[in-house]
Amino acid sequence: MSAALSFRDLKVWFGEGRDHVMAVKGATFEVARGESFGLVGESGSGKSTIMRALTGLAPDWSGEMAVDSRPVPQGPKRDAAFYKKVQMVFQDPYASLHPRHSIDQVLSETLKLHGYTDIERRIEKLLSDVGLGPAFRFRYPHQLSGGQRQRVAIARALAPEPEILLLDEPTSALDVSVQAEILNLLSDLRSEHDLTFLMVSHNLSVVAHMCSQSAVMQQGEIVELLTTEDLRRHAARHPYTQRLLRAAEGYVRDEDAAGGAEAVA
Amino acid sequence: MTELLDVQNLRVTFPTNQGLFEAVRGVSFKLGRERLGIVGESGSGKSMTGRAILRLIRKPGAVAADHIKLDGEDLLPMTEKQMRAVRGKRISMVMQDPKFSLNPVMRVGEQIMEAYRLHSRATKSEARRRALEMLEAVSIRDPERVFRAYPHELSGGMGQRIMIAMMLIPNPELLIADEPTSALDVSVQGQVLNIMDKLVRERGMGLIFISHDLNLVAQFCDRVLIMYAGRVVETCEAGRLHEARHPYTRGLLNSMPRIDTPKDRLEVLKRDPAWREAPSVGPDESREVTA
């Protein structure tokens, strides 16, 4: 079976000359169709950059990227077929919705762009798919809670009936109880619509819950690829992954202050 | 146990078009020289509680309470001028994001010196020496260089350690930390907490640690208040948070995914309107009151 997404020796950089930064230094991995794949790492590790390169938001890259074995072109432009297949949900639901567009406008604009004509029916279907009633249709983002906004963002991503969803920290701006609702919603949608997920998160527990396999990134490099079973058994080989796992266990009081100081700087 | 802080029936209200909105509704607690955690979701009133103690609620918001006593002295009737002598010197506060709390156009060292000189009659050279010591105390490896740096030249973890240095240099009796590590990566988070913990213990300070992260609070603090809709719904020993009985606390604990125990679906918190109406748990009751 061919991979839904494949990345081969992907390098992504920003800036030139003195300001040149290599944000992703040769990433290679595949996401099988129907799989849910996690990208884990700390801020600045390049995990979101991979997604941004794929969607054309980070235009300077080399290597190969392919969606369903179709190579992704260089530059910021993607054709309509790409956007119909691949959609993205961003981290901050407070920033990713237009503050002066009602939910109806947000969804109908997306549907029109993708050439649908039965917009009425589709908006109602999308809203009920993400667990929002028809009453939400004419509201504005400021009238919604964070979780409801993220549901709207998910509905917008689902509008063109994509096969692949890119999720960039979809719950990190939300409270844990709301996070649970959104993660459940995403799992349901994945099985109902046969979606493939590529999910970025700094939270190992969230990735372990949602994904079957993940790549751990540090400073632009994939240091380890591991399955969720390995993660649960703490069978990580790379010291960085082990450190992340320990940190995810929570805070451990450090009686040896000198050791702490050494680790900090 | 001598009480460092004694808060009785604290209320914070904001006028809105629909009438008064009560962000904090009758919260009472006492604090010794210990680490008290306040947890809750966004909008539960936990940050407002922290700010209200320092009387940092901006108008038209209003703070009311039977008393807010620091070492037996009520803060409520104090004038703004008197409050300024309390803030920083006796109670100080570390906020969530160092990016927004440090002055971007002032060198880090000068900001720390300012915090020190504001509350003591130290000379410049004395303040400088103390500031460098303090930078070392928060595990900054190269204090001379960081002293001269501007905030944008520092990482988030460094920025937060500098905030802690600045807040601890006047040697306050009580530190209020409002989500001090939420903007930081997990590995840095542990280091910043260790430093804060060590300094607070060495100096015998009280600490109020405000966070949305139940696990973190359970491991870091001695005692926890759980807030919901402006009230304290439960208080318990931090180590026994996982035995908490209130359905809200249980719901929060169960809604988190865990690495070691896979689940097909996460539990979703069902909010009971009765939680909102139940009276706050007082300082002397160690357990919940709702049936």
Interface residues (C-beta under 8 A of the other chain):
Chain A: E42 S43 G146 D175 V176 S177 V178 Q179 A180 E181 L183 N184 S187 H202 L204 S205 V206 A208 H209 T228 L231 R232 R243 L244 L245 A247 A248 G250 Y251 V252 R253 D254 A257 G260 A261 A263 V264 A265
Chain B: E41 S42 S139 I140 R141 D142 G156 G157 R161 D185 V186 S187 V188 Q189 G190 Q191 L193 N194 I195 D197 K198 H212 L214 N215 L216 A218 Q219 F220 G251 L252 S255 M256 P257 R258 I259 D260 P262 K263 D264 R265 L266 E267 V268 L269
